[in-house]
Amino acid sequence: MKGHLQRLAPAVDREMRDMAERKRAERRCEERRAIAPCPADGNRGKLAGGVAHDFNNILSVVSGYANLLQMKMAKTGAAPKELVEIERLS
């Protein structure tokens, strides 16, 4: 990318215009919120819900493996404190 510095200024200009348009859209949305819900608000909720769902799926896997390791280590001796902490937090 160092050889393409001439592309930097147009890219920055384009991003600044996009940011300004997003801010204008947010302001319009805030102004209309008193009248009716903004469509973007529903999308944020769906996105947040989807991210939370995916994150919980990952945490379930971590918790499951921590539980399996804890059971295996219980046969041979005490589980490491980090493993116990993962199980406690999940």
N, C-alpha and C positions, 0 to 999 in steps of 0.2 A: 504494500500500500504506500510505502514511502515514495515510490516512483510516480504516484498518481495524485499528488497534492493539489493539482488543478481541479480535482473533483471535490475537494473538501469544502470550499466556499459554497458551491451550489447545494451540496448536501446539507450544510448547516442552515442555509436560507430556507430550504424546503422543510426541514424539521421545525424551524422557528414558525413558519407559516402554519404547519400542521398543529403545533402546540397552541398557537393563537386561536385557530379555528376550534380546537377542543375546548379551550377556555370559554370562547363565545357560546358554544353549544351548552356547556355546563351552566353558564349564567342564564341562558334562555330557559333551560330546564328548571333552574331554581325559581325563576320568575313565574313559571307556569305551575309549579308544584302546588301552589295554593288553590289552583283551579282544578287540576287533574294530575294524577300520577304520571311521572315521566317514564316513557318506555325503557330508557336506559337503566332505570332503577331496578326493574324486574330482571334485567340481564345481569346486573351486579349480584343480585341474590342468587341467581342460578349458577353463576360462576363461582361464587364463594361456597355454595353448597356442593358443587362438583369437586372443588379443590379439597374441601373438608372430607368428602367421601373418599377420594383417592388417598388422602393422607391417613385416614383411619384404616384403609385397606393395608397400607404399608405397615402401620403400627401393629396391626393384628398379626402380620407375619413375624415381625420382630418379637412380639410378645410370645407367640407360639414357639418360636425357636428358643427363646430364653427359658420358657417353661420346660421344653424337652431337655435342654442342657442341664437345667436345675435338677430334673428327675434323674438324669444319668449320673450327675455328680453326687447326688444324695446317696447313691449306692456305694460310692468309693470314699466319700467324706463330705466335708462342708463345701458348699458352693462358694465361689468367690463373691466378695461383697458387691462388685459391680453387677454381677448376674442377679443377685437378690434385689438390687436397686432397680434394675430394668423391670423385673417382675412386679415390684411394688408400684412403680410408676405407670404401668400399663393397665 
